[in-house]
């Protein structure tokens, strides 16, 4: 074998080693049935996950949940390899677009199959509609969401004070929000942005308030008047600030992690984000930092109390050796039988629980009383205008195409109209191609 061939072989072995699933850790309770739980959390959240596993293990004597960290970036490939070899996890959590593809490949056990009839009826009755939407594929519950996310507007109150506004005079219309953001912009003597008052980002976040969305049930409808209005609004604000100015400013910012969050550093006065930022502010905000949260104010003719949503997904693989233990831990973590425990787990992870039953228990209500900024997020999930990302056999492709259309338009490479027309055409073309190949129903 030549040097080049030898190097390729070594590289292939190294890549395989990186992608192969980690060896299962030793059980500490050998008299129990192990539940190997693959998760992608590291950093601040991993200790909370481990504590939840420890509390579950202490709550009963039949199963031992063993958490195994698998980075989200390579977790998909590791999972596929482990399932092919019959040595996969008993429970896996993902926040990527995998429900449709994994179900269609036969890699998942329907949650229905481990629920009793009584448990299925309770989940039907108790779970928020959006949680049931995320759980359902082809008419079955293929996963469970331990918590959901909604998105609202964060305001730095010290910045608002500069222009004579406070938490009692937050914008109630989108026009007012734009005008307020303009007053809060700050530039240096050369005209470079030092602080952005308000910059809308993310078509997913803004489409719901304009009455738009990206669900693909019943056909592909993405190039809609509502979505065009939303994308034109985002692009209009980029043009107002100047693309070069925005690019220089955003590229100079540190990663939006911990104390570097733009809201906490004062680099942005107003921004849309998920409810986990409330916990981030609690953990990392400088002393005296004050902020308020409110739903996205609607545009003229738009939808009030509308939000995008996201979630984590708990899957039981088809090859799970202990699906009953996996389901037992899922119920514990989400608070299915013990709402107070579910509330504690949701608070630690910065989630909105899967049901009102958990939200309305004392532990969670105490948390909301202490952190009133969290309440608008819960109210949004309990409302009737909660959008979710597309779910289906091509969901990752569709999500990537939406992101591409968003990026092209906001970087002024194409018009919003062209971006959305291309988006719908590309998605329809791919669905047609996959149907011809027999990969899509």
Secondary structure, 3 states (H helix, E strand, C coil): CCHHHHHHHHHHHHHHHHHCCCCCCCCCCCCCEEEEEEECCCCCCHHHHHHHHHHHHHHCCCEEEEEEECCHHHHHHHHHHHHHHCCCCCEEEECCCCHHHHHHCCCEECHHHCCCHHHHHHHHHHECHHHHHHHEECCEECCECCEEEEEEEEEEHHHHHHCCCCCCCCCCCHHHHHHHHHHHCEECCCCCEEEEEECCCCHHHHHHHHCCCCCCCCCCCCCCHHHHHHHHHHHHHHHHHCHHHHHHHHHCCCCCCHHHCHHHHCCEEEEEEECHHHHHHHHHCCCCCCEEEECCCCCCCCCCCCEEEEECEEEEECCCCCHHHHHHHHHHHHCCCCHHHHHHHHHHHCCEECEHHHHCCHHHHHHHHHCHHHHHHHHHHCCCCEECCCCCCCHHHHHHHHHHHHHHHHCCCCCHHHHHHHHHHHHHHHHHHHHHCCCCC
